[in-house]
Amino acid sequence: MQRIARQHGLLATMLILTATEESTATADPPALKRTLQLGILENQFEGVPHSFRDAAAQPFMKLMKKSTGLDGQTHYLADPMKLAEQIDNGQIDFAIFRGYEFAWAKAKYPDLVPLALAIQYQTVQVLCIAPWDSKAANLSDFANQKISISPICRELCELVLAKEQALQMKDLPLAQQIVSNSGFEAILEVIDGHSGCAFVDRNVLKSFEAIHPGKIKNLKIIFESTAFPDSCVAMSSKKIDAQTIAKLRQTLLSVETLPGGKALLALWKLKGFTKIPADYDKSLEMVQKEFPMLSK
């Protein structure tokens, strides 16, 4: 359940977020009179049955149609750069990216623009945790030990681990990197002594603390990553007309006042949706500089 709630939060983000935007195009495209094409990255739903995922999309599709009069069709892609390419060439109208993925995409496709943010309750951040009595100061102190990686936000955890290895480890080896079956399992592997440390995102650790307040005392945070940019809905700056964008934006920003809106946000564990902050570009530049895309 922990895993599904976390990942479905991103699904809700995408599908309501595809209901709101803001265009920077100087020449407004003609009004849309076709089905809106929505893009979602598959890595946001690891372990979630396709039938459940698709069923969860339906309320948001209805909300989108109510605001614009347009039907929507959803596409699931594995590669964020392929998704960005399809937005750029007009095959996809809107898509949700995790903040770091959007940073990579925008570097290659500068016409991509963020339209709104999905705000979670916890900062998007990766933590390295170890037993409460660990004497470790940084990653190099875990040389020749196993490291557990949470499958929730796995790619983000691996980005931070790769950076710390480059900075701290040099020629020092890790015994093994273990991708755990769940975020909670990664934490328990540390508590039970099966791994020297674990990389998890802050939301997973907070959820674990809420359910296991006693066990959390057996852990300590060795270090934490910088805060990553929030997820965003993105589109090409040249593809969508201003009228459609305005309707979508209004639906998104007023979701709390719509029938069932507050319950929806509570279900998906989101604070809500907001406009793009002035410093968002700086956070994207940080990702581009410090966390290049890992080779698959």
ABEGO torsion letter per residue (X at the ends): XAAAAAAAAAAAAAAAAAABBBBABABBBBBBABBBBBBBBAAAABGBBAAAAAAAAAAAAAAAAAAAGBBBBBBBBABAAAAAAAAAAGABABBBBBAAAAAAAAAABAABBBABBBBBABBBBBBBBBBAABABABAAAABGBBBBBBABGAAAAAAAAAAAAAAAAEABBBABBBBBABAAAAAAAAAAGABABBBBBAAAAAAAAAABAAAAAABBBABBBBBBBBBBBBBBAAABBAAAAAAAAAAAAAAAABBGAAAAAAAAGBAEBBBBBAAAAAAAAAAAAABBBBBX
